[in-house]
Amino acid sequence: MIDVNEKKQRDQWGSKIGFILAAAGSAIGLGNIWKFPFMAGQNGGGAFVFLYFAILIVVGFTLMMAELTIGRHTQLSPVGAYRKLKAKWAWVGFLGVLAGFLILSFYSVIGGWVIRYIVKALTGAFTISDPDALGGLFGAFITNPLEPLVYHAIFMALTLGIVIGGVKGGIEKYSKILMPSLFVMMILIMIRSLTLDGAMEGVKFLLLPDFSKINGGVVLAALGQVFFSLSLGMGTMITYGSYLNKDENLVDSSIQIPLLDTAIALVAGLAILPAVFAFGFNPEGGPGLLFITLPAVFSQMPLGSLFGVLFFVLVLFAALTSSISLLEVVVAYFVDEKNWDRKKSSLVFGLIIFLFGIPSSLGIGIWSDIRIIAGRDILDSVDFVASNVLLPLGGMLLCIFIGWVWGLDNAFKEVTNNGKIKFPLMNVWGFLVKWVAPIAIGIVFVQGLIDTFF
């Protein structure tokens, strides 16, 4: 580790809107468009959505502001941030870096699938509406031992290109253009999906909760989805917060980012699940919903091929705004702590993460007989460790750190810019950080693990 005072000038965001869109872009990605709809489908529909929003209010906002606070206060990435405030807690920062590393390894595989579907859309593959035919095409692709790896490599190369460009010239520049475009396109797709015959059954499934479906596993899944979707517990928001100047309003940012993320998650659910029911797909069909159902929707739309190309291009960029934030956590650690050049650290760890993602891709095909955690394949097992273990654990430890180690008084000063910003609910937030969030996360975390393994 090098002395903080000896470091060169640290990158900063060029504008408030640039930061909000970049942070929202980190949150808004495959977690919303790919994972949220199928997680809802596998976990009781409305029951999962109800739990998701309850956890979002209690835990999501609380931890969002906690991470941004530590990041801006220290102006360092997770490991350095914890070390600066309390040296013995640096290992918690390492948990975040590890979580980001693991998530990006399989996230890049899924991102590669998106690129392949852009190619499919360009070649007119979205003229097929038969569910079995579409499912067969998707299955043949993801089980191929080589083709998905090529697209996995392309996705990682795109991620590298943006991260090497830096905070303002890379991450912020692309986020300001692409995130608004994604939102507009998602609205158009949702409207088309809702006009399909039988779509209302999907709406009911998504929005009307069946509380009999709720158990410890569903609660843990909802908790993991909140962490995964908001990029919490993996050091991303600490890292992004470290690029903020001291005049930014952390309270506003901590509200705006989850709101944008939640809006996209709901729109994605309403774009995909109504179409699932309209075309007779199983809502518990897993991640293939994005790659099977929407092509069927496009095949029924006027100018469907054009919409298919545009949609998957925008999904790609949504995925990229998340993947760059994951890689940035790892890169920022080596830039901050080891004084590595940004280009060197990006290339080295981009390659390592790509290699680590290969088993996740092959685990769906030629290694599909390998089951690691409670019958899960390799990709789902890596996802489980990251989303359902490391992220909640990191979030719980973050709350304990702020509430009991660093201290709420120090956090209050940073959040309010030393009293310049009014935050009437400061004491409520302090209570949530110190007591409610860590206890709730701990209980759900333990119960979910019991339900998963026993």
HELIX and SHEET records of a PDB file:
HELIX    1   1 VAL A    4  GLU A    6  5                                   3    
HELIX    2   2 LYS A   16  ALA A   27  1                                  12    
HELIX    3   3 LEU A   30  LEU A   30  1                                   1    
HELIX    4   4 GLY A   31  LYS A   35  3                                   5    
HELIX    5   5 PHE A   36  GLN A   42  1                                   7    
HELIX    6   6 GLY A   46  ILE A   55  1                                  10    
HELIX    7   7 LEU A   56  GLY A   60  3                                   5    
HELIX    8   8 PHE A   61  THR A   74  1                                  14    
HELIX    9   9 PRO A   78  LEU A   85  1                                   8    
HELIX   10  10 ALA A   87  TRP A   89  5                                   3    
HELIX   11  11 ALA A   90  LEU A  122  1                                  33    
HELIX   12  12 ALA A  125  THR A  127  5                                   3    
HELIX   13  13 PRO A  131  ILE A  142  1                                  12    
HELIX   14  14 GLU A  147  ILE A  164  1                                  18    
HELIX   15  15 VAL A  167  GLU A  172  3                                   6    
HELIX   16  16 LYS A  173  LEU A  194  1                                  22    
HELIX   17  17 ALA A  199  LEU A  207  1                                   9    
HELIX   18  18 PHE A  211  LYS A  213  5                                   3    
HELIX   19  19 GLY A  216  LEU A  230  1                                  15    
HELIX   20  20 THR A  236  GLY A  241  1                                   6    
HELIX   21  21 LEU A  250  ALA A  278  1                                  29    
HELIX   22  22 GLY A  288  SER A  299  1                                  12    
HELIX   23  23 GLY A  304  GLU A  337  1                                  34    
HELIX   24  24 ARG A  342  LEU A  362  1                                  21    
HELIX   25  25 ILE A  378  ASP A  383  1                                   6    
HELIX   26  26 PHE A  384  LEU A  390  3                                   7    
HELIX   27  27 LEU A  391  ILE A  400  1                                  10    
HELIX   28  28 PHE A  401  TRP A  406  3                                   6    
HELIX   29  29 LEU A  408  VAL A  415  1                                   8    
HELIX   30  30 MET A  426  PHE A  431  1                                   6    
HELIX   31  31 LEU A  432  VAL A  436  3                                   5    
HELIX   32  32 ALA A  437  PHE A  453  1                                  17    
END                                                                             
